[in-house]
Amino acid sequence: PLREQQRIVDLIGALDEAIDKVQEGVRAAQQVMAHLRRVEVSGRPVDLGSLCMMRSGPSFKAADVLLEPEPGAVPLLGIPNTPASGQLLLDSISYVRGVPASALRLDESSLVLIRTNGNRSRIGNVYRADRRTAGFVVSAFQIALKPHDPAESAFLYWYLGSPDVQAEISTNASGSTGLGNVAVSWLKSLQIPRLTPDEVVAYVERCEAAGATIAGQAV
């Protein structure tokens, strides 16, 4: 009946307006987050390579990548697990056999960066490892970072994901066509500001609060 049709149209219109308001709120929070992640350098910067171990993932043969675990196989955090949303997606996990001992295994303080991608803006995108990914290796398209001091993990995560740093990584990625690539050697030389312990705590707390707000609005 026309009356029921109109009620449905009104309901959908109200939902669309609600969605638009939420999306506006998320965009506004993301702009605030972009500002909060910037850091004014107050001390002498240091190379990122002095703060953490980093290594790109090893190359694997397709035959060595498995959909189910088997003895000796190692879980793999691949590109499908690191989407553009910035949050790890672990619905589907692959496993790799024959992983060399030199491969860097993730722990709870580790970070993962996109090393190579056809979309240059995705190069350098940073993700947090956690308890679910402890012991994983990353693919050859990614770089694993393990801070020497696990307490610095949160600061490095928020700072490396700041708009200025992401733009710097994208600009310095090699390749003008096709896949761009950021070299581990270049990433090791990336300058990281050194803040006082109180400044680090304040910075991380601001970013964590803004990140929680964005996550809550996006749900």
C-alpha contacts under 8 A as a table, 3 or more apart, distances in Angstrom:
res1	aa1	res2	aa2	distance
1	P	4	E	5.36
1	P	5	Q	6.28
2	L	5	Q	4.91
2	L	6	Q	6.16
3	R	6	Q	5.22
3	R	7	R	6.39
4	E	7	R	5.05
4	E	8	I	6.28
5	Q	8	I	5.16
5	Q	9	V	6.23
6	Q	9	V	4.98
6	Q	10	D	6.06
7	R	10	D	5.08
7	R	11	L	6.11
8	I	11	L	5.07
8	I	12	I	6.17
9	V	12	I	5.19
9	V	13	G	6.09
10	D	13	G	5.04
10	D	14	A	6.19
11	L	14	A	5.13
11	L	15	L	6.26
12	I	15	L	5.03
12	I	16	D	6.12
13	G	16	D	5.07
13	G	17	E	6.29
14	A	17	E	5.17
14	A	18	A	6.26
15	L	18	A	5.01
15	L	19	I	6.12
16	D	19	I	5.08
16	D	20	D	6.14
17	E	20	D	5.07
17	E	21	K	6.27
18	A	21	K	5.19
18	A	22	V	6.31
19	I	22	V	5.12
19	I	23	Q	6.12
20	D	23	Q	5.09
20	D	24	E	6.12
21	K	24	E	5.06
21	K	25	G	6.22
22	V	25	G	5.01
22	V	26	V	6.21
22	V	217	Q	6.49
22	V	218	A	7.53
23	Q	26	V	4.98
23	Q	27	R	6.15
23	Q	218	A	7.71
24	E	27	R	5.13
24	E	28	A	6.14
25	G	28	A	5.09
25	G	29	A	6.10
25	G	217	Q	7.26
26	V	29	A	5.05
26	V	30	Q	6.06
26	V	214	I	5.80
26	V	217	Q	6.13
26	V	218	A	6.64
27	R	30	Q	5.02
27	R	31	Q	6.29
28	A	31	Q	5.15
28	A	32	V	6.40
29	A	32	V	5.01
29	A	33	M	6.06
29	A	210	A	7.01
29	A	213	T	7.39
29	A	214	I	6.05
30	Q	33	M	4.83
30	Q	34	A	6.10
30	Q	214	I	6.97
31	Q	34	A	5.09
31	Q	35	H	6.45
32	V	35	H	5.18
32	V	36	L	6.20
32	V	210	A	7.64
33	M	36	L	4.98
33	M	37	R	6.11
33	M	207	C	6.69
33	M	210	A	6.03
33	M	211	G	7.20
34	A	37	R	5.39
34	A	38	R	6.89
34	A	162	S	6.14
34	A	163	P	6.20
35	H	38	R	5.62
36	L	39	V	7.75
36	L	203	Y	7.66
36	L	206	R	7.01
36	L	207	C	6.32
37	R	158	W	6.02
37	R	159	Y	5.75
37	R	161	G	7.42
37	R	162	S	4.96
37	R	163	P	7.70
37	R	203	Y	7.82
37	R	207	C	6.62
38	R	159	Y	6.90
38	R	162	S	5.85
38	R	163	P	7.47
38	R	164	D	7.23
39	V	159	Y	7.41
39	V	193	P	7.62
40	E	193	P	7.94
41	V	44	R	7.53
41	V	45	P	7.40
41	V	193	P	5.33
41	V	194	R	7.22
41	V	195	L	7.56
42	S	193	P	7.27
42	S	194	R	7.18
42	S	195	L	6.51
43	G	193	P	6.43
43	G	194	R	5.36
43	G	195	L	6.28
44	R	193	P	6.57
44	R	194	R	6.24
45	P	191	Q	5.72
45	P	192	I	5.17
45	P	193	P	4.24
45	P	194	R	5.45
46	V	50	S	7.05
46	V	191	Q	5.45
46	V	192	I	5.29
46	V	193	P	6.50
46	V	194	R	6.98
47	D	50	S	5.46
47	D	51	L	7.19
47	D	188	K	6.18
47	D	189	S	4.90
47	D	190	L	5.47
47	D	191	Q	4.84
47	D	192	I	6.01
48	L	51	L	5.32
48	L	52	C	6.66
48	L	187	L	7.03
48	L	188	K	5.09
48	L	189	S	6.02
48	L	190	L	5.44
48	L	191	Q	6.12
48	L	192	I	5.91
49	G	52	C	5.54
49	G	53	M	6.60
49	G	54	M	7.34
49	G	187	L	7.40
49	G	188	K	4.01
49	G	189	S	6.28
49	G	190	L	7.71
50	S	53	M	7.93
50	S	188	K	7.58
51	L	147	P	5.82
51	L	148	H	5.90
51	L	149	D	7.54
52	C	145	L	6.23
52	C	146	K	5.26
52	C	147	P	3.90
52	C	148	H	4.99
52	C	149	D	7.80
53	M	145	L	5.61
53	M	146	K	5.12
53	M	147	P	6.27
53	M	148	H	6.99
54	M	104	L	7.75
54	M	143	I	6.67
54	M	144	A	5.46
54	M	145	L	4.34
54	M	146	K	6.33
54	M	184	V	7.42
54	M	188	K	7.85
55	R	103	A	7.65
55	R	104	L	6.51
55	R	143	I	5.51
55	R	144	A	5.48
55	R	145	L	6.79
55	R	184	V	6.95
56	S	115	R	7.51
56	S	138	V	7.38
56	S	139	S	7.36
56	S	140	A	5.75
56	S	141	F	7.30
56	S	142	Q	5.67
56	S	143	I	4.02
56	S	144	A	6.01
56	S	184	V	7.20
57	G	103	A	6.71
57	G	104	L	7.47
57	G	137	V	6.74
57	G	138	V	4.87
57	G	139	S	4.50
57	G	140	A	4.13
57	G	141	F	6.95
57	G	142	Q	6.09
57	G	143	I	6.13
57	G	144	A	7.11
58	P	99	V	7.69
58	P	100	P	7.89
58	P	103	A	6.58
58	P	138	V	7.66
58	P	139	S	6.29
58	P	140	A	5.20
59	S	139	S	6.93
59	S	140	A	5.36
60	F	64	D	6.41
60	F	65	V	7.24
60	F	96	V	7.63
61	K	64	D	5.34
61	K	65	V	7.06
62	A	65	V	5.49
63	A	66	L	7.57
64	D	96	V	5.56
64	D	97	R	5.40
64	D	98	G	7.22
65	V	94	S	6.55
65	V	95	Y	5.63
65	V	96	V	4.64
65	V	97	R	6.82
66	L	69	P	6.92
66	L	94	S	5.63
66	L	95	Y	4.91
66	L	96	V	6.05
66	L	97	R	7.88
67	L	93	I	7.05
67	L	94	S	4.96
67	L	95	Y	6.22
68	E	94	S	6.87
68	E	95	Y	6.61
69	P	73	A	6.21
69	P	74	V	7.73
69	P	75	P	7.66
69	P	94	S	7.85
69	P	95	Y	5.88
70	E	73	A	5.50
72	G	97	R	6.31
72	G	98	G	7.70
73	A	95	Y	5.71
73	A	96	V	5.05
73	A	97	R	4.25
73	A	98	G	7.13
73	A	99	V	7.65
74	V	95	Y	5.24
74	V	96	V	5.14
74	V	97	R	6.30
74	V	99	V	7.14
74	V	135	G	7.64
74	V	136	F	6.42
74	V	137	V	7.10
75	P	93	I	6.80
75	P	94	S	5.93
75	P	95	Y	4.31
75	P	96	V	6.31
75	P	135	G	7.42
75	P	136	F	4.99
75	P	137	V	6.58
76	L	93	I	6.61
76	L	94	S	5.42
76	L	95	Y	5.33
76	L	96	V	6.44
76	L	136	F	5.45
76	L	137	V	5.16
76	L	138	V	5.70
76	L	139	S	6.94
77	L	81	N	5.97
77	L	82	T	7.78
77	L	93	I	7.20
77	L	94	S	7.57
77	L	133	T	7.66
77	L	136	F	6.30
77	L	137	V	6.09
77	L	138	V	4.85
77	L	139	S	6.61
78	G	81	N	5.37
78	G	82	T	6.83
78	G	138	V	5.85
78	G	139	S	5.24
78	G	141	F	7.76
78	G	142	Q	7.64
79	I	82	T	5.16
79	I	83	P	7.00
79	I	114	I	7.94
79	I	139	S	7.34
79	I	141	F	7.08
79	I	142	Q	7.53
80	P	83	P	6.19
80	P	89	L	7.43
81	N	88	L	5.59
81	N	89	L	4.58
81	N	90	L	5.84
81	N	92	S	7.73
81	N	93	I	7.89
82	T	85	S	7.99
82	T	86	G	6.83
82	T	87	Q	6.74
82	T	88	L	5.22
82	T	89	L	6.28
82	T	127	Y	7.30
83	P	86	G	6.15
83	P	87	Q	6.89
83	P	88	L	6.97
83	P	89	L	7.06
84	A	87	Q	7.84
84	A	122	R	7.18
84	A	125	N	8.00
86	G	125	N	7.35
86	G	126	V	7.11
86	G	127	Y	6.22
87	Q	127	Y	6.65
87	Q	128	R	7.93
88	L	127	Y	6.94
88	L	128	R	7.69
89	L	92	S	7.77
90	L	93	I	6.26
96	V	99	V	6.67
99	V	103	A	6.87
100	P	103	A	5.64
103	A	137	V	6.96
104	L	137	V	6.39
104	L	144	A	6.80
105	R	134	A	7.40
105	R	135	G	5.13
105	R	136	F	5.50
105	R	137	V	5.04
105	R	138	V	7.93
105	R	144	A	7.96
106	L	109	S	7.87
106	L	110	S	5.61
106	L	111	L	7.94
106	L	129	A	6.93
106	L	133	T	6.66
106	L	134	A	5.19
106	L	135	G	5.20
106	L	136	F	5.37
106	L	137	V	6.23
106	L	144	A	7.14
106	L	146	K	7.29
107	D	110	S	5.37
107	D	129	A	6.79
107	D	130	D	6.80
107	D	131	R	7.20
107	D	133	T	7.02
107	D	134	A	4.39
107	D	135	G	6.20
107	D	136	F	7.94
107	D	146	K	7.60
108	E	129	A	5.59
108	E	130	D	4.29
108	E	131	R	5.38
108	E	133	T	7.47
108	E	134	A	5.98
109	S	128	R	7.59
109	S	129	A	6.52
109	S	130	D	6.92
109	S	146	K	6.63
109	S	147	P	6.99
109	S	150	P	5.37
109	S	151	A	7.90
109	S	153	S	5.65
110	S	128	R	6.55
110	S	129	A	5.36
110	S	130	D	7.63
110	S	144	A	6.96
110	S	145	L	5.52
110	S	146	K	4.57
110	S	147	P	6.69
110	S	153	S	6.99
111	L	126	V	6.75
111	L	127	Y	5.65
111	L	128	R	4.89
111	L	129	A	5.65
111	L	144	A	5.98
111	L	145	L	5.03
111	L	146	K	6.53
111	L	153	S	7.48
111	L	157	Y	6.95
112	V	126	V	5.61
112	V	127	Y	5.09
112	V	128	R	6.47
112	V	129	A	7.03
112	V	138	V	7.86
112	V	142	Q	6.71
112	V	143	I	5.67
112	V	144	A	4.75
112	V	145	L	6.12
113	L	123	I	7.57
113	L	124	G	5.18
113	L	125	N	5.43
113	L	126	V	4.52
113	L	127	Y	6.44
113	L	142	Q	5.59
113	L	143	I	5.11
113	L	144	A	6.59
113	L	145	L	7.84
114	I	117	N	7.30
114	I	122	R	6.78
114	I	123	I	5.09
114	I	124	G	4.91
114	I	125	N	5.46
114	I	126	V	6.82
114	I	141	F	6.38
114	I	142	Q	4.54
114	I	143	I	6.33
115	R	123	I	5.72
115	R	124	G	6.21
115	R	140	A	7.91
115	R	141	F	5.25
115	R	142	Q	4.54
115	R	143	I	5.80
115	R	181	N	5.72
115	R	182	V	5.46
115	R	183	A	7.51
116	T	123	I	5.83
116	T	141	F	5.25
116	T	142	Q	6.90
116	T	179	L	6.24
116	T	180	G	5.39
116	T	181	N	4.31
116	T	182	V	6.51
117	N	120	R	6.30
117	N	122	R	6.49
117	N	123	I	5.94
117	N	141	F	7.48
117	N	179	L	5.17
117	N	180	G	5.59
117	N	181	N	6.89
118	G	178	G	5.56
118	G	179	L	4.27
118	G	180	G	6.00
119	N	122	R	5.55
119	N	123	I	7.14
119	N	179	L	7.49
119	N	180	G	7.52
120	R	123	I	5.28
120	R	170	S	5.72
120	R	173	A	7.72
120	R	179	L	7.96
120	R	180	G	6.10
121	S	124	G	7.81
121	S	125	N	7.90
121	S	166	Q	7.71
121	S	167	A	7.64
121	S	170	S	6.07
122	R	125	N	5.47
122	R	170	S	7.90
123	I	166	Q	7.93
123	I	169	I	7.06
123	I	170	S	5.91
123	I	173	A	7.57
123	I	180	G	7.39
123	I	181	N	7.21
123	I	182	V	7.16
124	G	166	Q	6.14
124	G	169	I	5.96
124	G	170	S	6.91
124	G	182	V	7.60
125	N	161	G	6.62
125	N	166	Q	7.05
126	V	157	Y	6.79
126	V	160	L	6.95
126	V	161	G	5.99
127	Y	157	Y	7.28
128	R	157	Y	7.00
129	A	132	R	7.71
129	A	133	T	5.92
129	A	134	A	7.33
130	D	133	T	5.52
130	D	134	A	6.41
131	R	134	A	5.28
133	T	136	F	5.45
137	V	144	A	7.97
138	V	141	F	7.88
138	V	142	Q	6.09
138	V	143	I	6.98
138	V	144	A	6.62
139	S	142	Q	5.54
139	S	143	I	7.87
140	A	143	I	7.49
143	I	184	V	7.69
146	K	150	P	7.82
147	P	150	P	5.53
147	P	152	E	6.73
147	P	153	S	6.19
149	D	152	E	5.71
149	D	153	S	7.48
150	P	153	S	5.40
151	A	154	A	7.05
152	E	155	F	5.43
152	E	156	L	6.23
153	S	156	L	5.23
153	S	157	Y	6.07
154	A	157	Y	5.08
154	A	158	W	6.34
154	A	204	V	6.61
155	F	158	W	5.43
155	F	159	Y	5.99
155	F	200	V	6.70
155	F	203	Y	7.54
155	F	204	V	5.87
156	L	159	Y	5.10
156	L	160	L	5.72
157	Y	160	L	5.50
157	Y	161	G	6.26
158	W	161	G	5.28
158	W	162	S	6.46
158	W	204	V	7.33
158	W	207	C	6.92
159	Y	162	S	5.25
159	Y	165	V	7.46
160	L	165	V	5.78
160	L	166	Q	6.82
161	G	165	V	6.64
161	G	166	Q	6.04
162	S	165	V	5.48
162	S	166	Q	6.12
163	P	166	Q	5.12
163	P	167	A	6.05
164	D	167	A	5.19
164	D	168	E	6.21
165	V	168	E	4.94
165	V	169	I	6.18
166	Q	169	I	5.18
166	Q	170	S	6.22
167	A	170	S	5.11
167	A	171	T	6.05
168	E	171	T	5.12
168	E	172	N	6.23
169	I	172	N	5.24
169	I	173	A	6.18
169	I	182	V	7.06
169	I	187	L	7.97
170	S	173	A	5.25
170	S	182	V	7.75
172	N	182	V	6.80
173	A	180	G	5.76
173	A	181	N	4.97
173	A	182	V	4.35
173	A	183	A	7.25
174	S	180	G	5.52
174	S	181	N	5.17
174	S	182	V	6.22
174	S	183	A	7.85
175	G	178	G	7.14
175	G	179	L	6.64
175	G	180	G	4.92
175	G	181	N	6.66
176	S	180	G	7.03
177	T	180	G	7.24
182	V	186	W	7.21
182	V	187	L	7.25
183	A	186	W	5.26
183	A	187	L	6.32
184	V	187	L	4.94
184	V	188	K	6.13
185	S	188	K	5.23
185	S	189	S	6.77
186	W	189	S	5.29
186	W	190	L	6.64
187	L	190	L	5.15
195	L	198	D	7.94
195	L	199	E	5.74
195	L	200	V	5.97
196	T	199	E	5.10
196	T	200	V	6.24
197	P	200	V	5.10
197	P	201	V	6.25
198	D	201	V	5.15
198	D	202	A	6.20
199	E	202	A	5.15
199	E	203	Y	6.01
200	V	203	Y	5.09
200	V	204	V	6.10
201	V	204	V	5.30
201	V	205	E	6.06
202	A	205	E	5.18
202	A	206	R	6.20
203	Y	206	R	5.31
203	Y	207	C	6.30
204	V	207	C	5.14
204	V	208	E	5.92
205	E	208	E	5.14
205	E	209	A	6.09
206	R	209	A	5.28
206	R	210	A	6.27
207	C	210	A	5.14
207	C	211	G	5.94
208	E	211	G	5.00
208	E	212	A	6.11
209	A	212	A	5.19
209	A	213	T	6.33
210	A	213	T	5.05
210	A	214	I	6.30
211	G	214	I	5.16
211	G	215	A	6.17
212	A	215	A	5.08
212	A	216	G	6.05
213	T	216	G	5.12
213	T	217	Q	6.23
214	I	217	Q	5.19
214	I	218	A	6.09
215	A	218	A	5.14
215	A	219	V	6.38
216	G	219	V	5.53
